Amino acid sequence: MRLDISTKATSPEHAEQLGVDHTVELKVGDVFKVPQGVQHRPIADVETGILMIERVGTVNTGDREGHALTAVLKGSEV
């Protein structure tokens, strides 16, 4: 698994424009703390389980309503 980091970006959209500053490679058992306010994207080539610890109220890309990255795909409605 890896984390693409964009330290200068202020939003996920801004990170897409600026691109990746560096990549953190993680192996089984590794721990990495993403600094507050840093845009990051976890990427895994195979099914991967991760533990994320965040403050209450943190809005993730997956929780943003009406965003293209959270669109419900046809046939996947729950």
N, CA, C and O atoms as a Tinker XYZ file with bonds, in Angstrom:
   312  protein
     1  N      0.852000   -1.169000    0.000000    73     2
     2  CA     0.000000    0.000000    0.000000    64     1     3
     3  C      0.892000    1.224000    0.000000    63     2     4     5
     4  O      2.016000    1.201000    0.502000    81     3
     5  N      0.375000    2.274000   -0.566000    73     3     6
     6  CA     1.141000    3.520000   -0.559000    64     5     7
     7  C      0.203000    4.705000   -0.327000    63     6     8     9
     8  O     -1.005000    4.616000   -0.548000    81     7
     9  N      0.783000    5.802000    0.118000    73     7    10
    10  CA     0.059000    7.056000    0.283000    64     9    11
    11  C      0.716000    8.084000   -0.625000    63    10    12    13
    12  O      1.906000    8.368000   -0.484000    81    11
    13  N     -0.051000    8.642000   -1.555000    73    11    14
    14  CA     0.438000    9.762000   -2.348000    64    13    15
    15  C      0.149000   11.030000   -1.553000    63    14    16    17
    16  O     -0.983000   11.261000   -1.129000    81    15
    17  N      1.176000   11.849000   -1.354000    73    15    18
    18  CA     1.080000   13.037000   -0.513000    64    17    19
    19  C      1.241000   14.299000   -1.360000    63    18    20    21
    20  O      2.128000   14.375000   -2.210000    81    19
    21  N      0.379000   15.282000   -1.122000    73    19    22
    22  CA     0.475000   16.583000   -1.773000    64    21    23
    23  C      0.482000   17.642000   -0.675000    63    22    24    25
    24  O     -0.575000   18.049000   -0.193000    81    23
    25  N      1.678000   18.087000   -0.281000    73    23    26
    26  CA     1.812000   18.970000    0.886000    64    25    27
    27  C      1.383000   20.411000    0.631000    63    26    28    29
    28  O      1.054000   21.128000    1.576000    81    27
    29  N      1.380000   20.846000   -0.616000    73    27    30
    30  CA     1.041000   22.241000   -0.917000    64    29    31
    31  C     -0.445000   22.444000   -1.215000    63    30    32    33
    32  O     -0.921000   23.578000   -1.253000    81    31
    33  N     -1.174000   21.352000   -1.425000    73    31    34
    34  CA    -2.593000   21.446000   -1.803000    64    33    35
    35  C     -3.462000   21.806000   -0.602000    63    34    36    37
    36  O     -3.164000   21.442000    0.536000    81    35
    37  N     -4.536000   22.525000   -0.883000    73    35    38
    38  CA    -5.464000   22.939000    0.170000    64    37    39
    39  C     -6.796000   22.194000    0.096000    63    38    40    41
    40  O     -7.645000   22.358000    0.972000    81    39
    41  N     -6.984000   21.379000   -0.940000    73    39    42
    42  CA    -8.206000   20.598000   -1.100000    64    41    43
    43  C     -7.885000   19.411000   -2.001000    63    42    44    45
    44  O     -6.852000   19.402000   -2.670000    81    43
    45  N     -8.771000   18.403000   -2.024000    73    43    46
    46  CA    -8.543000   17.282000   -2.941000    64    45    47
    47  C     -8.445000   17.727000   -4.408000    63    46    48    49
    48  O     -7.644000   17.188000   -5.171000    81    47
    49  N     -9.262000   18.709000   -4.794000    73    47    50
    50  CA    -9.228000   19.204000   -6.163000    64    49    51
    51  C     -7.898000   19.886000   -6.460000    63    50    52    53
    52  O     -7.328000   19.711000   -7.537000    81    51
    53  N     -7.412000   20.659000   -5.504000    73    51    54
    54  CA    -6.127000   21.342000   -5.644000    64    53    55
    55  C     -4.991000   20.312000   -5.732000    63    54    56    57
    56  O     -4.035000   20.502000   -6.483000    81    55
    57  N     -5.101000   19.234000   -4.971000    73    55    58
    58  CA    -4.088000   18.165000   -5.016000    64    57    59
    59  C     -4.057000   17.528000   -6.400000    63    58    60    61
    60  O     -2.983000   17.191000   -6.900000    81    59
    61  N     -5.222000   17.357000   -7.025000    73    59    62
    62  CA    -5.271000   16.801000   -8.383000    64    61    63
    63  C     -4.519000   17.700000   -9.353000    63    62    64    65
    64  O     -3.824000   17.210000  -10.243000    81    63
    65  N     -4.654000   19.021000   -9.188000    73    63    66
    66  CA    -3.987000   19.972000  -10.076000    64    65    67
    67  C     -2.479000   20.006000   -9.844000    63    66    68    69
    68  O     -1.702000   20.021000  -10.799000    81    67
    69  N     -2.066000   20.019000   -8.581000    73    67    70
    70  CA    -0.644000   20.143000   -8.249000    64    69    71
    71  C      0.130000   18.842000   -8.417000    63    70    72    73
    72  O      1.324000   18.854000   -8.719000    81    71
    73  N     -0.548000   17.740000   -8.223000    73    71    74
    74  CA     0.124000   16.455000   -8.313000    64    73    75
    75  C      0.737000   16.034000   -6.985000    63    74    76    77
    76  O      0.537000   16.684000   -5.959000    81    75
    77  N      1.477000   14.952000   -7.021000    73    75    78
    78  CA     2.043000   14.322000   -5.824000    64    77    79
    79  C      3.432000   14.887000   -5.524000    63    78    80    81
    80  O      4.279000   14.974000   -6.413000    81    79
    81  N      3.660000   15.274000   -4.251000    73    79    82
    82  CA     4.995000   15.715000   -3.813000    64    81    83
    83  C      5.896000   14.512000   -3.559000    63    82    84    85
    84  O      7.047000   14.474000   -3.994000    81    83
    85  N      5.355000   13.544000   -2.856000    73    83    86
    86  CA     6.100000   12.315000   -2.589000    64    85    87
    87  C      5.141000   11.184000   -2.229000    63    86    88    89
    88  O      3.959000   11.404000   -1.965000    81    87
    89  N      5.676000    9.987000   -2.226000    73    87    90
    90  CA     4.884000    8.796000   -1.946000    64    89    91
    91  C      5.478000    8.066000   -0.757000    63    90    92    93
    92  O      6.696000    7.908000   -0.663000    81    91
    93  N      4.617000    7.618000    0.157000    73    91    94
    94  CA     5.039000    6.838000    1.323000    64    93    95
    95  C      4.617000    5.398000    1.074000    63    94    96    97
    96  O      3.430000    5.118000    0.903000    81    95
    97  N      5.583000    4.482000    1.053000    73    95    98
    98  CA     5.301000    3.051000    0.882000    64    97    99
    99  C      5.107000    2.427000    2.260000    63    98   100   101
   100  O      5.937000    2.619000    3.149000    81    99
   101  N      4.015000    1.680000    2.444000    73    99   102
   102  CA     3.728000    1.043000    3.725000    64   101   103
   103  C      3.677000   -0.470000    3.558000    63   102   104   105
   104  O      3.112000   -0.987000    2.594000    81   103
   105  N      4.281000   -1.167000    4.520000    73   103   106
   106  CA     4.230000   -2.636000    4.546000    64   105   107
   107  C      3.342000   -3.069000    5.710000    63   106   108   109
   108  O      2.949000   -2.243000    6.533000    81   107
   109  N      3.030000   -4.338000    5.778000    73   107   110
   110  CA     2.208000   -4.878000    6.861000    64   109   111
   111  C      2.817000   -4.476000    8.206000    63   110   112   113
   112  O      4.008000   -4.675000    8.443000    81   111
   113  N      1.994000   -3.913000    9.072000    73   111   114
   114  CA     2.441000   -3.526000   10.401000    64   113   115
   115  C      2.992000   -2.114000   10.503000    63   114   116   117
   116  O      3.234000   -1.632000   11.609000    81   115
   117  N      3.199000   -1.434000    9.367000    73   115   118
   118  CA     3.722000   -0.066000    9.397000    64   117   119
   119  C      2.664000    0.906000    9.907000    63   118   120   121
   120  O      1.463000    0.671000    9.775000    81   119
   121  N      3.136000    1.997000   10.490000    73   119   122
   122  CA     2.271000    3.074000   10.972000    64   121   123
   123  C      2.782000    4.375000   10.362000    63   122   124   125
   124  O      3.989000    4.613000   10.310000    81   123
   125  N      1.859000    5.214000    9.904000    73   123   126
   126  CA     2.234000    6.517000    9.356000    64   125   127
   127  C      1.193000    7.534000    9.780000    63   126   128   129
   128  O     -0.006000    7.290000    9.643000    81   127
   129  N      1.639000    8.672000   10.293000    73   127   130
   130  CA     0.736000    9.754000   10.678000    64   129   131
   131  C      0.788000   10.826000    9.597000    63   130   132   133
   132  O      1.840000   11.401000    9.321000    81   131
   133  N     -0.368000   11.083000    8.989000    73   131   134
   134  CA    -0.462000   12.155000    8.008000    64   133   135
   135  C     -0.619000   13.465000    8.788000    63   134   136   137
   136  O     -1.549000   13.600000    9.582000    81   135
   137  N      0.278000   14.428000    8.569000    73   135   138
   138  CA     0.159000   15.698000    9.287000    64   137   139
   139  C     -1.179000   16.385000    8.995000    63   138   140   141
   140  O     -1.724000   16.263000    7.898000    81   139
   141  N     -1.688000   17.094000    9.972000    73   139   142
   142  CA    -2.966000   17.780000    9.841000    64   141   143
   143  C     -2.939000   18.712000    8.633000    63   142   144   145
   144  O     -1.981000   19.458000    8.427000    81   143
   145  N     -4.005000   18.657000    7.843000    73   143   146
   146  CA    -4.148000   19.555000    6.704000    64   145   147
   147  C     -3.459000   19.093000    5.430000    63   146   148   149
   148  O     -3.605000   19.737000    4.390000    81   147
   149  N     -2.712000   17.994000    5.481000    73   147   150
   150  CA    -1.999000   17.509000    4.299000    64   149   151
   151  C     -2.932000   16.619000    3.480000    63   150   152   153
   152  O     -3.537000   15.685000    4.006000    81   151
   153  N     -3.040000   16.923000    2.184000    73   151   154
   154  CA    -3.868000   16.119000    1.288000    64   153   155
   155  C     -3.136000   14.820000    0.973000    63   154   156   157
   156  O     -1.938000   14.824000    0.693000    81   155
   157  N     -3.860000   13.721000    1.019000    73   155   158
   158  CA    -3.241000   12.412000    0.797000    64   157   159
   159  C     -4.252000   11.468000    0.164000    63   158   160   161
   160  O     -5.464000   11.638000    0.299000    81   159
   161  N     -3.716000   10.464000   -0.535000    73   159   162
   162  CA    -4.572000    9.478000   -1.191000    64   161   163
   163  C     -3.988000    8.089000   -0.948000    63   162   164   165
   164  O     -2.908000    7.775000   -1.449000    81   163
   165  N     -4.703000    7.247000   -0.174000    73   163   166
   166  CA    -4.233000    5.877000   -0.002000    64   165   167
   167  C     -4.518000    5.060000   -1.260000    63   166   168   169
   168  O     -5.601000    5.159000   -1.839000    81   167
   169  N     -3.539000    4.252000   -1.682000    73   167   170
   170  CA    -3.671000    3.430000   -2.884000    64   169   171
   171  C     -3.161000    2.032000   -2.581000    63   170   172   173
   172  O     -2.081000    1.866000   -2.013000    81   171
   173  N     -3.937000    1.032000   -2.960000    73   171   174
   174  CA    -3.523000   -0.361000   -2.757000    64   173   175
   175  C     -3.795000   -1.142000   -4.035000    63   174   176   177
   176  O     -4.840000   -0.971000   -4.664000    81   175
   177  N     -2.852000   -1.998000   -4.415000    73   175   178
   178  CA    -3.009000   -2.815000   -5.617000    64   177   179
   179  C     -3.844000   -4.061000   -5.356000    63   178   180   181
   180  O     -4.393000   -4.654000   -6.284000    81   179
   181  N     -3.936000   -4.454000   -4.094000    73   179   182
   182  CA    -4.741000   -5.614000   -3.706000    64   181   183
   183  C     -5.645000   -5.192000   -2.559000    63   182   184   185
   184  O     -5.425000   -4.147000   -1.947000    81   183
   185  N     -6.669000   -6.006000   -2.260000    73   183   186
   186  CA    -7.569000   -5.687000   -1.159000    64   185   187
   187  C     -6.755000   -5.503000    0.115000    63   186   188   189
   188  O     -5.942000   -6.357000    0.468000    81   187
   189  N     -6.975000   -4.391000    0.801000    73   187   190
   190  CA    -6.153000   -4.023000    1.944000    64   189   191
   191  C     -7.027000   -3.501000    3.074000    63   190   192   193
   192  O     -7.981000   -2.761000    2.835000    81   191
   193  N     -6.709000   -3.879000    4.284000    73   191   194
   194  CA    -7.401000   -3.353000    5.455000    64   193   195
   195  C     -6.510000   -2.316000    6.126000    63   194   196   197
   196  O     -5.316000   -2.543000    6.319000    81   195
   197  N     -7.097000   -1.176000    6.480000    73   195   198
   198  CA    -6.341000   -0.132000    7.167000    64   197   199
   199  C     -7.132000    0.359000    8.374000    63   198   200   201
   200  O     -8.351000    0.203000    8.430000    81   199
   201  N     -6.445000    0.941000    9.322000    73   199   202
   202  CA    -7.076000    1.538000   10.491000    64   201   203
   203  C     -6.801000    3.035000   10.435000    63   202   204   205
   204  O     -5.648000    3.465000   10.437000    81   203
   205  N     -7.864000    3.821000   10.384000    73   203   206
   206  CA    -7.716000    5.271000   10.374000    64   205   207
   207  C     -8.275000    5.818000   11.674000    63   206   208   209
   208  O     -9.380000    5.459000   12.082000    81   207
   209  N     -7.520000    6.677000   12.319000    73   207   210
   210  CA    -7.961000    7.328000   13.548000    64   209   211
   211  C     -8.069000    8.813000   13.230000    63   210   212   213
   212  O     -7.075000    9.461000   12.901000    81   211
   213  N     -9.286000    9.347000   13.332000    73   211   214
   214  CA    -9.530000   10.741000   13.002000    64   213   215
   215  C    -10.390000   11.386000   14.068000    63   214   216   217
   216  O    -11.084000   10.709000   14.828000    81   215
   217  N    -10.332000   12.702000   14.110000    73   215   218
   218  CA   -11.174000   13.451000   15.042000    64   217   219
   219  C    -12.635000   13.374000   14.594000    63   218   220   221
   220  O    -12.921000   13.242000   13.404000    81   219
   221  N    -13.539000   13.457000   15.542000    73   219   222
   222  CA   -14.960000   13.500000   15.243000    64   221   223
   223  C    -15.222000   14.714000   14.351000    63   222   224   225
   224  O    -14.708000   15.803000   14.607000    81   223
   225  N    -16.020000   14.519000   13.311000    73   223   226
   226  CA   -16.363000   15.624000   12.423000    64   225   227
   227  C    -15.473000   15.741000   11.202000    63   226   228   229
   228  O    -15.731000   16.588000   10.346000    81   227
   229  N    -14.439000   14.929000   11.087000    73   227   230
   230  CA   -13.576000   14.953000    9.909000    64   229   231
   231  C    -14.384000   14.493000    8.706000    63   230   232   233
   232  O    -14.974000   13.412000    8.732000    81   231
   233  N    -14.417000   15.309000    7.646000    73   231   234
   234  CA   -15.170000   14.962000    6.437000    64   233   235
   235  C    -14.191000   14.367000    5.436000    63   234   236   237
   236  O    -13.235000   15.019000    5.015000    81   235
   237  N    -14.444000   13.125000    5.065000    73   235   238
   238  CA   -13.611000   12.439000    4.081000    64   237   239
   239  C    -14.198000   12.616000    2.695000    63   238   240   241
   240  O    -15.381000   12.926000    2.556000    81   239
   241  N    -13.383000   12.424000    1.666000    73   239   242
   242  CA   -13.870000   12.515000    0.289000    64   241   243
   243  C    -15.087000   11.634000    0.104000    63   242   244   245
   244  O    -16.047000   12.030000   -0.556000    81   243
   245  N    -15.057000   10.439000    0.681000    73   243   246
   246  CA   -16.176000    9.512000    0.541000    64   245   247
   247  C    -17.448000    9.971000    1.221000    63   246   248   249
   248  O    -18.521000    9.424000    0.965000    81   247
   249  N    -17.343000   10.974000    2.089000    73   247   250
   250  CA   -18.512000   11.482000    2.806000    64   249   251
   251  C    -19.051000   12.788000    2.225000    63   250   252   253
   252  O    -20.048000   13.316000    2.719000    81   251
   253  N    -18.412000   13.311000    1.192000    73   251   254
   254  CA   -18.861000   14.577000    0.606000    64   253   255
   255  C    -19.991000   14.308000   -0.372000    63   254   256   257
   256  O    -19.804000   13.635000   -1.385000    81   255
   257  N    -21.161000   14.839000   -0.060000    73   255   258
   258  CA   -22.335000   14.612000   -0.909000    64   257   259
   259  C    -22.210000   15.388000   -2.217000    63   258   260   261
   260  O    -21.735000   16.524000   -2.243000    81   259
   261  N    -22.649000   14.748000   -3.305000    73   259   262
   262  CA   -22.683000   15.421000   -4.593000    64   261   263
   263  C    -21.330000   15.536000   -5.273000    63   262   264   265
   264  O    -21.215000   16.277000   -6.249000    81   263
   265  N    -20.323000   14.856000   -4.819000    73   263   266
   266  CA   -18.992000   14.917000   -5.425000    64   265   267
   267  C    -18.829000   13.743000   -6.383000    63   266   268   269
   268  O    -19.352000   12.660000   -6.121000    81   267
   269  N    -18.116000   13.937000   -7.480000    73   267   270
   270  CA   -17.939000   12.889000   -8.490000    64   269   271
   271  C    -17.307000   11.623000   -7.903000    63   270   272   273
   272  O    -17.618000   10.516000   -8.341000    81   271
   273  N    -16.427000   11.782000   -6.921000    73   271   274
   274  CA   -15.764000   10.619000   -6.327000    64   273   275
   275  C    -16.699000    9.804000   -5.440000    63   274   276   277
   276  O    -16.384000    8.671000   -5.077000    81   275
   277  N    -17.853000   10.382000   -5.090000    73   275   278
   278  CA   -18.801000    9.668000   -4.228000    64   277   279
   279  C    -20.089000    9.323000   -4.973000    63   278   280   281
   280  O    -21.087000    8.947000   -4.358000    81   279
   281  N    -20.061000    9.452000   -6.288000    73   279   282
   282  CA   -21.260000    9.167000   -7.073000    64   281   283
   283  C    -21.665000    7.707000   -6.923000    63   282   284   285
   284  O    -20.812000    6.820000   -6.883000    81   283
   285  N    -22.973000    7.461000   -6.839000    73   283   286
   286  CA   -23.493000    6.106000   -6.753000    64   285   287
   287  C    -23.532000    5.547000   -8.169000    63   286   288   289
   288  O    -24.164000    6.123000   -9.055000    81   287
   289  N    -22.859000    4.432000   -8.374000    73   287   290
   290  CA   -22.818000    3.803000   -9.685000    64   289   291
   291  C    -24.104000    3.036000   -9.938000    63   290   292   293
   292  O    -24.678000    2.457000   -9.016000    81   291
   293  N    -24.556000    3.030000  -11.182000    73   291   294
   294  CA   -25.776000    2.317000  -11.557000    64   293   295
   295  C    -25.655000    0.846000  -11.177000    63   294   296   297
   296  O    -24.673000    0.186000  -11.516000    81   295
   297  N    -26.660000    0.343000  -10.470000    73   295   298
   298  CA   -26.664000   -1.051000  -10.056000    64   297   299
   299  C    -25.992000   -1.306000   -8.728000    63   298   300   301
   300  O    -25.957000   -2.444000   -8.261000    81   299
   301  N    -25.450000   -0.249000   -8.101000    73   299   302
   302  CA   -24.767000   -0.444000   -6.818000    64   301   303
   303  C    -25.532000    0.138000   -5.649000    63   302   304   305
   304  O    -25.008000    0.199000   -4.537000    81   303
   305  N    -26.772000    0.572000   -5.884000    73   303   306
   306  CA   -27.566000    1.151000   -4.807000    64   305   307
   307  C    -27.773000    0.116000   -3.702000    63   306   308   309
   308  O    -27.998000   -1.065000   -3.966000    81   307
   309  N    -27.691000    0.588000   -2.473000    73   307   310
   310  CA   -27.859000   -0.303000   -1.321000    64   309   311
   311  C    -29.270000   -0.185000   -0.796000    63   310   312
   312  O    -29.625000   -0.853000    0.175000    81   311
